[in-house]
Amino acid sequence: MKGYSRDISSFPPFQQGGLDSLCGLYSIINAERFINHSSDEETQQLFDDLVHFLTRRKLLSKLLIGGIIHTEMLTILDKVVGKQRISNVQIPWRGVQNPDLTKFWKSMQNFLDGTSNRAIILGLQGYHDHWTVIENITSRSIMLYDSALIKRLPRSSCTTVYATWKRKHLLLPAQTYFLSNEAIDINQYDY
């Protein structure tokens, strides 16, 4: 990163339970916490708001057991998280089928590079069927701020096409959310 360091060690990621499928909700909570450096109380309030929203929509048990899908993630980001907590949510790779890993990787690097109030929620399949938050990305690895305590994804193990024994981490560009509390000009990230 260029001349700046993210010190998030005083705000460890909240973790999901071992038997639930709430990684999507925790990725939202952790992204908001990462961007805003939210207190435990503020984070608890967001969690409460999410649970109440899902209960009213009769989705809580479904998400608890089966996890969250892309369209539900969009609705939650819009209706619950909203402009008060994260002012800008972009899905720059929506509708792009299997983009080149190098181009996708570089766009994530460029988005996060040197800016403290940004995060990326990344959808994964393959070895992990999971939602996570990218803390930092280098040319060789993705470092995560993750509810399941996954720390890193080596680039040599990632793909955007299909998972194999060597490239076991299938990154889902169309289910990747660029989050920020500032205006984002998505054209500058070479999508």
N, C-alpha and C positions, 0 to 999 in steps of 0.2 A: 504494500500500500504506500501511497505517496505521502510521506511526511506526517502521518497521523496514525494513532493507535486507538483501537476500541478497547477500553477497559471495562468489560462487562462482568469481571470476576466477582464483583460485589452484588451482582444480580444473577445468581445461578438460574438456569432454566427450570421451570416447573416440570414435573414428570407425570406422565400418565400411569395408571395402574397396570399391572401385568396381565389382567384379564379383560380389560375393556378395549374398545376400538376408538378411543377419543383423540388419536394423534392429530386429526384435522382441527379439532377445537383447541388443542394445546399448541398447535402451530400458530393459530390466530393469536392466542394469548401470549405466546412467547415472542411473536413478531411485534405485537403492540408494546410489550415490555421492553424489547430490544430497542425499538425506535424511540420510545418516550421515556425510557428509564423509570417506568412506573413503580410506585411503592407496592408493597405487599397488599395494602388495603385497596389501592386502585385496581390491582390485578384481580383481587378477590371479587370486587364489584363487577368487573368485566365477566368473570366466570359466572357469577350469579345472573347477570343479564343474559348470558348465553343460555344457561339452563332454563330460565324463565321463558325465553323466546322459543326454545325447542319444545318445552312442555306445552305452551299455548298452541303450537302447531302440531302437537302429538307426534313429534319426531325424536324425542329424547331416547326412548328405548331402542328404536331402529338404529340411531347413530351410536349408541352405547355398545350395541352388539355387532352391527355390520359396518360401522365407519361412515365417513362422509364422502359424498360424491361431488364432483366439480360444480354442478349447478347449485347444490346446497351450500357449498363454500361461497359461491358468488352472492347468494341471498344473505347469508350470515354477515359477510363482509359489508354488504350494503345496508342491511336493516339494523344490525346490532352494533357493529364496530363504527360504521359511518364516519362522517367528516370530523366529528369531535375528537376521535382517537387517532385515526389514520386518514389524512386528508386526500391522499391520492393512491388509487389502486389501478394498476395497468396489467393487462395480460397480452404482452406484445407478440407472443407466439401463437395466439389463438387462431385456429384454422390452418396452421402450417403443419403439414404431415411430415414427420420424421426429418426435421432440419439437420443439417450437418452439425456434428458435435462441436467442432472447432468454432463455428460461427455462433452457436448457442452459448457455448462456454465464454467466449469473448464478450458477448453482449451482457452476460451476468457480471463478469469482471468489471466492465466499463460502468455498469450501473452502480455497483457497490464501491468502486475505487475512490477512496479518500473522502467519503461522505458518511457522517455519523448517524444521520436520521433516516436511514434506508435499511430495508431488509427484503429478502426474497423468500416466499413460501414456495417450496418445491415439492411436486408430486413425484413419487418413486414407485416403481414396480420391479419385478425380478426378485432379487435376494430379499428386499424389503418391500412390502406393500404398505406405503407409509407416506405421511405428510411431514415435512420438516422445515426448519428455518435455516437459511444460509447465513452464517455470520461473516464469513470471508471466503474469498476464492483466489487461488493463485493459479499459475499455469499448470501446476501438478496435482492440486487437491482442492476439494471443497471442504471447508471447516463448518461444522454445524452447531447450532444452538438448539438442541434437540430434546424432546420430551422422553425419548427412550435412551438417552445418553449415548447415542451414536455420535462420535466425535468428528469423523472424517470419511470422505469418499475419495479414494485415489482416482485420478483421471483415467489411468490405465484400466480401471475396472468399470468405467462408465460407458454408456452408449445412448443414443437417441433412436435407435432402430429396433432392436430386439435383444433380449438378454441371452447370454451364452454362459458357459462355465467360466470363461475368462473375463468377459464384460457382463458381470452379474447385476450391475446397477443400471436399470433402465430409467433414465431421466425423462420426464414427461413435459416437454416444453409448452404444450397447449394447456397444461395444468400448472403453470408456473406464474406466480403473482409477484409483480414488482411493486413494493409498498414504500411510501414516503410521506413525509409531512411538508413537502415542498412541491411546487409545480414540476412536472416531469415532461421534458420534450422527448418523447420516445423515438423520434426520428434520429436523434443524435447517437443512439446506441446501435445503429447498423443492423436492424432486424432484417 
